[in-house]
């Protein structure tokens, strides 16, 4: 299992590097991360039924969020908007799908929104201090980095169980 964890971290770091430097990520990294996270979850005591239900809820949430972003931008621009053309990139969506297999729904929502906030804040500060402004926000790369940090912290601290919804509810609600 240690090998799977290290490999997942390496792949997440490669996603970060590729998205940050080239603004393109090698596609097979996303299914590889997804499969590694499923393997890690099952080896950590998870079961297929809960994994499928949680992942299904998370995927439904991603679909609804994507649809709402399309509707909102289409209304504000007064024309049908394709999010993949300048607003949201395929790698961003693929990372969201890959990570959806690791968290139960509540934890996934918290991860998604907190990582979006962290990435946006970091990007805003970076753009303020940078002489050469960049148009492209490497969202998948930065979210992969945030997720990798979360995994490392969780694996180092055995009392921290972010993949467990009951633990999260007990700690924060």
N, C-alpha and C positions, 0 to 999 in steps of 0.2 A: 504494500500500500504506500510505503514511503516513495517508491519509484513513481507511482502514479501522481502523487502530490507534487513531487519535484518536476515531473514532466508537465503537469498542468501549469505550474508557475512559470516554467520556461516558455511554454506556448503563449501564456498571457503576456509575458514580457516581450516576446517577439511581435505580438499584435500591437503592443504599445510602440515599439521601435518602428515597425513598418508604417503604421498609421501616422506617427509623428513625422517621420522623415520623407516617406514616399506618398502619403495619403492614399495608399492602396495596401490591402492586407491579403496575403496568400489564403485563398478560400478554404483549403483543407484544415487550416488551423481551427476554424470554428467548430466543425463537427468533432474534431479531435478533442478540443476542450470540453465540449458537451458530453462526449462518451467518457472521458476521464472523470468528469464531475459526477456522472451517473455511477460509475464504478466506485468512486470514493464514498458516495452517499450510501450505496448498498453495502459496502464493506464496513461502514461505520454503524451498521445496525438498521438502516432504513429498509423499507420493503417496497416491492414493485407497485403495489396498489396505491399506497400513499404518494409515491413518486409520480405515478401517472396522473393521479387526481390533482396534485399540487402543480405539476407542470402544465396540465391542461388549463387550470384556472389562470396561471401566469401567462400562458399563450393567449388566452381569451382577453386578458387585460392588455397585452401588447397590441393585439388586433384592434381593440376598442380605442386605445390611445392613438394608434396610427390613423384610424378612421377619423377620430375627433380632430387630430392635427390637420388632416386633409380638408375636412369640412371647414374648420376655422380659417385656414389660409385661403381656401377657395372663396369663402364669403368675403374676407377682407380684401382680397385681390380682384374680386368680381370676375373670376374665371377659374375653371377647374385646374387645380394645382397637382402636379406629380411630385410628391415629396422627394423622390429619388433624384430630382433634377435641381440641385443646388440647396436643398433644405436639409435633407436627411439622407444618409448614404446607406447602401446595402450592408456594409460592414457593421454599422451601428445597430441595425436590425438583427443581424446574425449574432452579434455579441449578446444582445438582449435575450435572444432565443436560447443561446448556449447557457447563459447564467440562470435562466429560468428553471433549469433542472436541479439547481442546488438548493434553492430557498423555498420554504412554504410561502403561500401567498402574502401574508402580512409582512413577513421579513423581506420578501421580494419587492413589495411596494416601497418599503422603507429604504431598501438598498437603491432602488432605481431613482427615487426622488432625491435622496441624500447625495448620491453620487452625481446626479445632474447638477445639484446645487454646488457641490464641491468643485466639479469640473468647470462650471460657469464662472464661479468666483475666481478660481485659479486663472482661467482664460482671460477674464476681465482685467485682473491685476497684471498679467503677462502683457496684454495688449497696451495697457497704460504705460508700461515701462519699456516696451520694445520700440526701437526706432523704425524697423521695417514691419509694418502692420500686415498680418496675414488674414486672408478672407476665410480660410478653411479651419474649422474647429475639429481637431482629430478626436471626436467624441468616443468612438470605439476604443481607441488607444488609451485615452485617459481613464475611461471607465474600466478597462482591463487592468490598468495599473492600480486603481482604487480597489478593485475586486481582489487582485493579488495580495495587496496589503492586508485586506480583511482576512483572507485565507491564512496568511502567515500568522497574524495575530491570533486567530482562532486555533490554529494548530499548535502554537507555542503555549497557549493558555487552555488547558483541558477543561476548565470550568466555563469557558465561553463557548456557547453552542448556538451560533447564529443560524444554523440550519434547522434549529428546533424551535417551533413556534411557541410551545409552552414556556420554554426558557425565556424567550423574548417577552412574552406577556407578563411573566412573573417579575422580570427586571424593570420593565418600563410602564406597565399599566396598573 
